[in-house]
Amino acid sequence: MFGTESSLSMFLNTLTPKFYVALTGTSSLISGLILIFEWWYFRKYGTSFIEQVSVSHLRPLLGGVDSSSPTNSNTSNGEADSNRQSVSECKVWRNPLNLFRGAEYNRYTWVTGREPLTYYDMNLSAQDHQTFFTCDSDHLRPADAIMQKAWRERNPQARISAAHEALELEDLSLSSSCSCATAYILLAEEEATTIMEAERLFKQALKAGEGCYRRSQQLQHHGTQYEAQHRRDTNVLVYIKRRLAMCSRKLGRTREAVKMMRDLCVFQLMKEFPLLSMFNIHENLLESLLELQNYADVQAVLAKYDDISLPKSATICYTAALLKARAVSDKFSPEAASRRGLSTAEMNAVEAIHRAVEFNPHVPKYLLEMKSLILPPEHILKRGDSEAIAYAFFHLQHWKRVEGALNLLHCTWEGTFRMIPYPLEKGHLFYPYPICTETADRELLPTVFHEVSVYPKKELPFFILFTAGLCSFTAMLALLTHQFPELMGVFAKAFLSTLFAPLNFIMEKVESILPSSLWHQLTRI
């Protein structure tokens, strides 16, 4: 033993500074090459090469089981290409399930003292109202001119006063125009403090709106002015019926709401006005059918609207995932699935969840209650945090009602990010995720009491971070050794001596315990 120690000490003393320079330089070069290869492999395939080799080859030899979620290998390139729609980034859409300002948003303000809507969101609503409820010929009629100014007012009380003024002017003139219907709409949205009161005002608006619609329908071919009036009257009528259906849904008359929404969907398909598609009434219909647990009709609606030519939404994607999860979630167990593999139905459910999560990755944290919900805004950004809030606010109860659905979502949704190509701008099943969603969501959501969710980027694997640290450390050692070879040689000898000190201590203890003859025989062996 003493001979081995002395030979080791002699070997360390004979090492020159050039050896330490060569050693540290070589190790720095090798770790740098490993880092470059790891980074290239991660950029191309989205995973670490060392990690993949250890999981694929070493774990089975050690008896481990790979329980990772399966990839969507059956997705054809044609379907992926067709889903990459050339849509404008960060287009803001009106929330199909937006609440009532007077009966719901204002009630939240009274209780908490917080404003649930941002100025940007309300300004977008003002622009929508001017588009839906006004036309160029309104200035020719006094009551319509008042309502045209009312929709542009920023002060809520000024808007409400203008609506009452328009109604009084209509009563004095003993005539009926569209201003009467739009005035009732404004009062139902902003002055009514309960849903029942809002419903009463919407029924009055419906009576006035139907009369205006019939008159303008007869005159629509008499000129451009009458055609614009008819388009406006159509928008007013659809808006009133949709809000009445939402009132019925909120008051518990869900079957009545479903009937009204079905009629609106038929009416929307019959009309060619582009603004009607902005209402997205089928999303209201899906939510009401889920409340009735009428899953067959939900599937029928999805079959009609979940088409590659139509813009997707979180409601479409996650409702499709919920239906497929419903078939297997009550008996799903991740441990059993890892042992026997996934069945065809489970595979379809997992793929549907992956598809939904890739479209909007913010939804699962709200459905799994990992993040607090707030009141949804009046406008949403598809694939953004605002859409996730709007979806989860109304659909969380439907996921809870399906036994095991949230458990299946919890077990599988994070696997999506291992499947998406890196960098994320490439996209996978959908067009690339817009970069500007975070900025737009900060405008739509009250960031004072809500932390805006951002796209969960892929984290660098441990081995890339490890090799980067190793490369930096060895490069620094190589530089110091080149600049101060004698000093670094002393440090290296001291480090090695310290490193082997515990071993020397153990060997000394062993020699003191064992007889010298026995130790001599062992060293000879």
Disulfide bonds with the S-S distance in Angstrom:
Cys90-Cys436 1.73
